[in-house]
Amino acid sequence: MNNNIQIGELSFEVRRSPRRRTLGLTVDRGGELVIHSPVAETTQELERWARSKLLWVHRKLALKEGLAPRRRGPEFVSGESFGYLGRWYRLAIAVEQEEPLRFDGRRFYLRRDARTGAGDHFRRWYASAGKDWLEKRVGWLARTTGRDPARIELRDLGFRWGSCGQNGVASFNWRLLQLPVRLVDYVIVHELTHLVEPHHGPTFWRALDRSLPDWRDRRDELRMKAQEVYWCRPGMMQ
């Protein structure tokens, strides 16, 4: 039986096998963390063992991130483009305006004296502007999985695009709001499926197949697209 172990922002998929005699840990191509375990090991023992490997895990993830192609950081200059739900909008520097950053549906406007903290202003904007859209999108997609989350959160999840706790709270990374809607939908359906099937076992993947038959294509596209948008980490996992 397979299951997942969550330690902070890291999720470890456990793959048990009767042929296994020792514990092993691998970091897959997309940054997925997999524990290979004998059948008899308990979840508590696996969690304790995984915690002892955290330094090695973070070094491996950092190496993957360092080797992967990455987009330069934003310069926050007029004419620069920023993504929102898969579309790109140009930035204009404003001499005077009430808010440090505003968006009128066609263009971003950043107040000139706010350029120093522009990254934080953009993060707050994505989290604020995207919350209502995300809640509506989750409500619509929940009809395909048959389960609504108890609550929806939009926040920084580090290397994760989304997560779903045992309390039914679905959390999503604010960085998602830069991506095309079809890729955001994949992350949403993935997490909603966890409300029905908590672990990455065969029943989970069958349920995901029913709800989103082309999820594999979307997952692969998501991994590539993360390298093209600001603030997204090449090793981000889903």
N, C-alpha and C positions, 0 to 999 in steps of 0.2 A: 504493500500500500504506500502511495506517495502522499506527501503533505508539504506544507510550507512552514518555515520558521522565520519570524520577523524579529530582527534585532536592530532597533533604531530605524534608520531609513533603508536598511539592507534587508532584502528578502532572499532566503535560501530555499531552493526547491530540494526536497529530500527524495531520493530514488533508492528504494530498498530492493535488495536482491538476495535470494537464498544462496547465491554463489559467492557473495561478498564475505570476506573474513575480517577485513580491516576498514576503517573509515578513510574516505578520500574526499577531496574538495577540488572542483574545477571552476574556472571562469570561462564560460562559453564565448563564442565570437561576438555576440551582441552585448556581452557584459553580464549575462545571467549567471547567478551563483548556484551551483549544484553540489549537494552533499551526496556522496555514494556510500550507502550504509548497509551493514548486515540487517536482516529482518528483526533480530532480537533487540536492537538498540531502542531505548525509549526516547521520546521527544525531549525530555528533560536532559538526558545524557547528551543528545545531539546538540541542544542549545548551548550547554556548557562547553562542549568541544568546539562549536562554531565560534563562541566568544574568544576562545584561546587563539583563534586564527585570524582575528580581526585586523591585526597589523599587516599580515601577509595579504589579506583581501584588499585592504586600502592601497597597498603598494601596487598590486596587480591592476586595480581599477585606474589608479593614477597613471600607470604605464600605458594602458590602453588609451586613456584620454590624451596623453602626450603624443602618442604615435599617430592618432587619428587626425585626418585633415580637419581644420577648424577655421571658422570665419573670424576675421579680425573683429575687435570690439568696435562699437559705434563711436563716431567722433562727434556726433551731435552738431552737425553743421547743416546749413540750408541746402536742400536738395537731396539729402540722405533719405533712404527709404526704410520704413519699419512695417513689419507684417502684422496684420490682424485678421484672423480667420481665413488665412490663405491669400489675402489680397495685400498689395503693397501700397503704402501711402507716404508721400514725401513730407519731409520736415521743413518748417519755416521758422526762423528765429525772429521772435517778436520783441520790439523794444519795450512796449508796455502792454500788459494784460493782467487781469486779476489773478488768474490761476497760474502756477508755474508751468503747467502743461495742459493743453486742451486739444480736443479733436472735434472737428465739425462735420465728419463723415466723408470729407475729401482730402484733408490734410491735418497733420499734427502741427501745433504751434507751441514752441518752447520759449518761455521768457528768457531774454538774454542773460539776466543775472542769475538764472537757475541752472545754467549749464554745468556748474560744478557738481551738483547733485542730480543730474539728469537721469542717471541710471535708476536711482531710487524713485524718481517721479514717474518714470515709465513703468516700473514694477507695480507701483501703487495704482497706476491707471489701469493696467491690465487686470489686476485683481478686482478693482472696483467695477469697471465697465463690463468685465466678462462674467461676473457673478450671476446677474439676472439671465443672461443668455444661456449660461451653462445649466442653470436650474431648469429652464424651459426645455433645453435639449435632453437633459437626463429624464425629465418627465415623459417626453415623447418616446425616447428609446426604451424606457422601462417596460413599455407594452410588448416589446419583442422578447424580453427575458422573463416577464411575469413577476417582477419584484421591484418595489421602490425602496430607495435607501431611507433610513431614518432621518438623515440630515446630509447636506452637501457642504463641503468646505473647499475653498480655493486658496491655496497657500504654497509655500516653497517646500517641495518634497525632495530636494537634493537630486539624486540620480534616478528617482522614480517619476514616471508620468502620472501615476495614480496609485491609490491604495484603498483597501476596504477592510475595516476592522470588524471584530466580532460583534460590536455594538450596532452594526448596520450603518455606520457613518462612512460615506464615500468621499474620499479626499482626492483632489486633482491639483496638479502643478500649474501655477499661473503661466508658465512658459507655453503650455498647450495653446493659449489664445493666439499665438503667432502662426499656428499651423493651419493647413486646409481643413475644412469641416469634416471631410471623410476620414481624416486621421484622428481628429478629436473624437469622432463617433466610435472609432475602433477602441480607443482607450476607455470611453464611457461604457461600451458594451462589455468589454473585458472585466471591468470592475463590477458592473451590475451582475454579471454571471457569477462572480465570487459570492454574492449574497445568497445564491442558490447552491453553489458548489464551492466551498471555501478553499479547496486544495487543487493544485494543478495535476489532478489525476485524470484517467481516461474519461470519466463522466463529465469533468469540466470541459475538456476539449470537444466532446460530442455536443454538449450544450452550446458552446461557442459556435460550432459548425452550424447548428440549427438557426441561431440568431443572426449570424454574420458569416455566410459561407465563404466570402473572400477575405477573411481576417488575415490569412497568411500574407497575401499581397499587401495589405494595408500595414501590417507589422513591419515588413521589409522596407516599405516606402517610408514609414515613420523613422526607422533607423538611419536612412539616408538623409531625410529632410532635416533631422536634428543638426546636421553639420552645416546647414545653410542659413540658419536663423540665429539672431543674437541671443546670447545668454544660455543657449541650450548646450548641454555637454554631450560630446560624441558617444560616451559610454552609457547614456541614459537607457534604462531598461523598461521593458513591458512584456 
